[in-house]
Amino acid sequence: MTALTVIRGGMLTTVQDLGRWGQQHHGVPVAGPMDWYSHRLANRLVGNGDEVAALEMTLLGPELTADGDVLCAVAGAPFEIAANGVPMPPHASFTLPRGHRLTMRTMRSGGAGARATLAVRGGIDVPAVFGSRATSLISGIGPFGGRALASGDILPVGRPSMSNRPPGRPLPVPQGGARMRVLWGPHADRFSAGAIRALHSSRYTITPDSNRMGYRLDGTPLAAVATGWTDMLSDATPVGSLQVPPSGLPILLMADRQTTGGYPKIATVISADLPLAGQLVPGDWIEFVPITRAAAVEALRRREADLAGAAG
């Protein structure tokens, strides 16, 4: 079996598939990619199924070698990719020859994206944990004890599948921030009219106290109505939820979020815009735009059409 060897792990590189679904009732986080679109696109570029495990890289990617020829593709933020110093194309498949060293680092000039996915033909064939190869850093579940890659790690490459899903086009990468479309959440009625207006008329900034679990935002605090913050039971936390702690400053829950939470959720970022959120880092801005449920469904249909390479 062919395998990749990690020479350097990069800033934050993890094995991810589409997530550990079906275990949330046991308190096990979903994890999965921060940018689901780029994960699926990279897999399609090498002929894998969308769900196959790949490597998610943040800002500075890993350095890898292979003990056999490996078909690779990188999708997402613009990264400089090189095999033994020879530039390789992004958003296209290329062969990493046996023994060559693959290096990857972001070209984040002007704040253009932060994360990319490296897929290899056959996928990263590490053992599954609770039915998934996704790495949950917050819970320590997944490959390598739920940690990021480190020097000396061995990544077996699986047998190629027969997937023939067409690859689509990459999404435009946010430039220092993004507008996120939202649906009002299950607890929106707990907030004052002023808080509702503030959410969709203010610009928020991602603070340094942010990670794969969630983005803490700085900006206009969102005031609750008189019922207060402590009279609700914990409930499920969908990805993209905007939960609001007593400070009034929202937290955008991301891939490594906990399974339940006791703070009210004022809104939820729609699925179609989560890949944009996944490309942001501390210092970037977010503006929230309320839309209808029908518009959210149509936006996801368009994302899927982009992924399939459909015209229009």
C-alpha positions as CSV (number, residue, x, y, z in Angstrom):
1,M,0.0,0.0,0.0
2,T,1.3,3.5,-0.9
3,A,1.7,5.9,2.0
4,L,2.6,9.6,2.6
5,T,5.1,10.5,5.2
6,V,4.8,13.8,7.1
7,I,8.1,15.7,7.1
8,R,6.5,18.8,8.7
9,G,3.0,19.1,9.9
10,G,2.3,22.7,8.9
11,M,0.5,25.2,11.0
12,L,-2.7,23.2,11.5
13,T,-3.2,20.2,9.2
14,T,-5.9,17.6,10.1
15,V,-7.4,14.6,8.4
16,Q,-11.0,15.3,7.6
17,D,-13.9,13.6,5.9
18,L,-17.4,15.0,5.7
19,G,-17.9,14.5,9.4
20,R,-18.9,12.1,12.2
21,W,-22.6,12.2,11.7
22,G,-25.0,10.1,13.7
23,Q,-23.1,10.3,17.0
24,Q,-24.2,13.6,18.4
25,H,-26.7,12.0,20.7
26,H,-23.7,10.4,22.4
27,G,-22.0,13.8,22.8
28,V,-19.5,13.1,20.0
29,P,-18.9,16.2,17.8
30,V,-19.3,16.0,14.1
31,A,-16.0,17.8,13.1
32,G,-15.4,17.6,9.3
33,P,-14.1,20.3,7.0
34,M,-14.4,24.0,7.7
35,D,-15.0,24.5,4.0
36,W,-17.1,21.6,2.7
37,Y,-17.1,22.8,-0.8
38,S,-13.4,22.7,-1.3
39,H,-13.2,19.3,0.4
40,R,-15.6,17.9,-2.1
41,L,-14.1,19.7,-5.1
42,A,-10.6,18.4,-4.3
43,N,-11.9,14.9,-4.0
44,R,-13.7,15.1,-7.4
45,L,-10.5,16.4,-9.0
46,V,-8.8,13.1,-8.3
47,G,-11.8,10.9,-8.9
48,N,-12.7,10.2,-5.3
49,G,-16.2,10.2,-3.8
50,D,-17.1,13.4,-1.9
51,E,-16.9,11.7,1.5
52,V,-13.4,10.4,1.2
53,A,-10.8,11.6,3.8
54,A,-8.4,14.3,2.8
55,L,-6.1,16.8,4.5
56,E,-7.4,20.2,5.6
57,M,-4.5,22.8,5.8
58,T,-4.5,26.2,7.5
59,L,-2.2,29.0,6.2
60,L,1.0,26.9,6.2
61,G,0.5,23.4,4.8
62,P,2.5,20.3,5.5
63,E,5.6,18.9,3.8
64,L,5.0,15.4,2.6
65,T,6.8,12.6,0.6
66,A,5.3,9.5,-0.9
67,D,6.7,6.0,-1.4
68,G,4.9,5.7,-4.7
69,D,3.4,7.9,-7.4
70,V,0.2,9.6,-6.0
71,L,-2.4,11.6,-7.9
72,C,-3.1,14.8,-5.9
73,A,-5.3,18.0,-6.0
74,V,-5.5,21.1,-3.8
75,A,-8.7,23.2,-3.7
76,G,-9.7,26.2,-1.6
77,A,-7.6,29.2,-0.7
78,P,-4.8,30.1,-3.1
79,F,-1.8,28.0,-2.0
80,E,1.7,27.8,-3.5
81,I,2.1,24.1,-4.3
82,A,5.5,22.6,-5.3
83,A,6.9,19.1,-5.9
84,N,10.6,19.1,-5.4
85,G,10.5,22.9,-6.1
86,V,8.5,22.6,-9.3
87,P,5.2,24.6,-9.1
88,M,2.0,22.5,-9.3
89,P,-1.4,23.9,-10.4
90,P,-4.2,24.6,-7.9
91,H,-7.7,23.3,-8.6
92,A,-6.3,20.7,-10.9
93,S,-4.9,17.2,-10.5
94,F,-1.2,16.5,-10.6
95,T,1.1,13.5,-9.9
96,L,3.4,13.6,-6.9
97,P,6.2,11.2,-8.0
98,R,7.7,8.7,-5.6
99,G,10.2,10.3,-3.3
100,H,9.5,13.9,-4.3
101,R,8.7,16.4,-1.6
102,L,5.4,18.2,-1.7
103,T,5.2,21.6,-0.1
104,M,2.2,23.9,0.3
105,R,1.7,27.4,1.8
106,T,-1.0,30.0,1.4
107,M,-0.6,33.1,-0.7
108,R,-2.8,35.2,1.7
109,S,-2.1,38.6,0.1
110,G,-4.8,41.0,0.9
111,G,-6.5,38.5,3.2
112,A,-7.5,36.0,0.5
113,G,-8.6,32.8,2.2
114,A,-6.9,30.7,4.8
115,R,-7.7,27.0,4.2
116,A,-7.3,24.5,1.5
117,T,-7.9,20.8,1.1
118,L,-5.3,18.3,-0.3
119,A,-7.0,15.2,-1.7
120,V,-5.1,12.1,-3.0
121,R,-6.5,9.4,-5.3
122,G,-7.9,6.7,-3.0
123,G,-8.1,9.0,0.0
124,I,-6.3,9.1,3.4
125,D,-6.9,5.5,4.7
126,V,-6.4,6.0,8.4
127,P,-8.6,3.9,10.8
128,A,-12.1,5.2,11.3
129,V,-13.3,6.2,14.8
130,F,-17.0,6.0,15.4
131,G,-17.5,5.5,11.7
132,S,-15.5,8.5,10.5
133,R,-11.9,9.6,9.8
134,A,-12.6,13.2,10.8
135,T,-10.4,14.8,13.4
136,S,-12.1,16.5,16.3
137,L,-9.4,18.6,18.0
138,I,-11.8,19.8,20.8
139,S,-12.6,16.2,21.9
140,G,-9.5,14.4,20.9
141,I,-11.4,12.0,18.7
142,G,-10.1,10.7,15.3
143,P,-6.8,9.8,13.6
144,F,-3.7,10.2,15.7
145,G,-5.7,10.6,18.9
146,G,-7.6,13.5,17.5
147,R,-4.6,15.8,17.0
148,A,-3.1,17.7,14.1
149,L,-0.5,16.1,11.9
150,A,3.1,16.1,13.2
151,S,6.5,15.1,11.8
152,G,6.9,11.4,11.3
153,D,3.2,10.6,10.9
154,I,2.4,8.0,8.2
155,L,-0.7,8.5,6.0
156,P,-1.8,5.3,4.2
157,V,-3.4,5.9,0.8
158,G,-6.5,3.9,0.1
159,R,-7.5,2.0,-3.0
160,P,-9.0,4.2,-5.7
161,S,-12.8,4.1,-6.0
162,M,-14.8,4.3,-9.3
163,S,-16.4,7.7,-8.7
164,N,-16.9,9.8,-11.8
165,R,-18.6,12.8,-10.4
166,P,-17.5,15.8,-12.5
167,P,-15.4,18.5,-10.7
168,G,-16.9,22.0,-10.7
169,R,-15.4,25.5,-10.4
170,P,-13.7,26.9,-7.3
171,L,-15.6,29.5,-5.2
172,P,-14.3,33.0,-5.1
173,V,-12.2,33.4,-1.9
174,P,-13.2,36.0,0.6
175,Q,-11.0,39.1,0.7
176,G,-10.5,39.9,4.4
177,G,-14.2,39.3,5.2
178,A,-17.5,38.1,3.9
179,R,-21.3,38.8,4.0
180,M,-23.1,35.7,5.4
181,R,-26.7,35.0,4.7
182,V,-28.6,33.8,7.7
183,L,-32.0,32.4,8.8
184,W,-33.4,33.6,12.1
185,G,-32.7,31.0,14.8
186,P,-35.0,29.2,17.3
187,H,-34.4,31.8,20.0
188,A,-34.7,35.0,18.0
189,D,-37.7,36.0,20.0
190,R,-35.5,36.3,23.1
191,F,-33.8,39.4,21.7
192,S,-34.9,43.0,21.6
193,A,-35.9,44.7,18.4
194,G,-32.7,46.7,18.6
195,A,-30.7,43.5,18.7
196,I,-32.4,42.1,15.7
197,R,-31.7,45.4,13.8
198,A,-28.1,45.4,15.0
199,L,-27.3,41.9,13.8
200,H,-28.1,42.8,10.2
201,S,-26.8,46.3,10.2
202,S,-23.5,45.9,11.9
203,R,-20.0,44.6,10.9
204,Y,-18.4,42.1,13.3
205,T,-14.7,41.1,13.5
206,I,-13.4,37.7,14.3
207,T,-11.3,37.8,17.5
208,P,-8.1,36.0,18.2
209,D,-10.0,33.8,20.6
210,S,-11.4,31.7,17.7
211,N,-10.7,28.2,16.4
212,R,-12.3,25.3,14.6
213,M,-14.9,25.1,17.3
214,G,-16.2,28.6,16.8
215,Y,-15.5,32.3,15.9
216,R,-15.9,34.8,18.8
217,L,-17.0,38.1,17.3
218,D,-16.5,41.6,18.3
219,G,-18.9,44.4,17.5
220,T,-22.3,45.6,18.5
221,P,-23.6,43.6,21.6
222,L,-27.0,42.0,21.1
223,A,-29.3,42.7,24.0
224,A,-31.8,40.1,25.2
225,V,-35.4,40.9,26.2
226,A,-36.4,40.9,29.9
227,T,-36.6,37.0,30.2
228,G,-32.8,36.9,30.7
229,W,-30.2,34.3,29.6
230,T,-30.4,31.6,32.2
231,D,-33.9,30.2,31.8
232,M,-33.4,27.9,28.8
233,L,-32.3,24.3,28.6
234,S,-29.3,23.2,26.5
235,D,-30.3,22.0,23.0
236,A,-28.6,21.0,19.8
237,T,-26.1,23.3,18.1
238,P,-26.2,23.1,14.2
239,V,-23.1,24.2,12.4
240,G,-23.4,27.9,11.5
241,S,-25.4,28.7,14.6
242,L,-24.9,32.2,16.1
243,Q,-25.2,31.7,19.8
244,V,-25.1,34.7,22.1
245,P,-23.6,34.5,25.6
246,P,-24.4,37.1,28.4
247,S,-21.8,39.5,26.9
248,G,-24.1,40.0,23.9
249,L,-21.2,39.3,21.5
250,P,-22.2,36.4,19.2
251,I,-20.2,33.2,18.6
252,L,-20.4,31.6,15.2
253,L,-20.3,27.8,15.7
254,M,-18.1,25.9,13.2
255,A,-17.0,22.4,12.4
256,D,-15.6,21.4,15.8
257,R,-18.6,22.8,17.8
258,Q,-19.9,21.1,20.8
259,T,-23.1,19.0,20.4
260,T,-25.3,21.0,22.7
261,G,-25.3,24.5,24.1
262,G,-27.2,26.6,26.6
263,Y,-26.9,30.0,25.0
264,P,-29.8,31.4,22.9
265,K,-29.2,31.1,19.1
266,I,-30.3,34.2,17.3
267,A,-29.6,33.1,13.7
268,T,-27.9,30.4,11.6
269,V,-25.6,30.9,8.7
270,I,-27.0,29.1,5.7
271,S,-25.2,26.0,4.4
272,A,-24.3,27.6,1.1
273,D,-22.2,30.3,2.9
274,L,-20.4,28.0,5.4
275,P,-17.5,27.5,2.9
276,L,-16.9,31.2,2.9
277,A,-16.9,31.3,6.7
278,G,-14.4,28.4,6.7
279,Q,-11.9,30.6,4.8
280,L,-11.9,33.4,7.5
281,V,-9.3,33.9,10.3
282,P,-9.0,36.3,13.2
283,G,-9.1,40.0,12.0
284,D,-11.5,39.3,9.2
285,W,-15.0,40.8,9.2
286,I,-18.5,39.3,8.8
287,E,-21.8,41.0,8.0
288,F,-25.0,39.1,8.4
289,V,-27.9,39.3,5.9
290,P,-31.3,37.7,6.8
291,I,-32.9,35.8,3.9
292,T,-36.0,33.5,3.5
293,R,-35.9,29.8,3.8
294,A,-36.8,29.5,0.1
295,A,-33.8,31.7,-0.8
296,A,-31.5,29.5,1.4
297,V,-32.7,26.4,-0.4
298,E,-32.1,28.0,-3.8
299,A,-28.6,29.2,-2.7
300,L,-27.6,25.6,-1.8
301,R,-28.9,24.3,-5.1
302,R,-26.7,26.9,-6.9
303,R,-23.7,25.8,-4.8
304,E,-24.3,22.2,-5.8
305,A,-24.6,23.2,-9.4
306,D,-21.3,25.1,-9.1
307,L,-19.7,22.0,-7.6
308,A,-21.0,19.9,-10.5
309,G,-19.7,22.3,-13.1
310,A,-23.1,23.2,-14.4
311,A,-23.4,26.2,-16.6
312,G,-25.3,29.3,-15.5
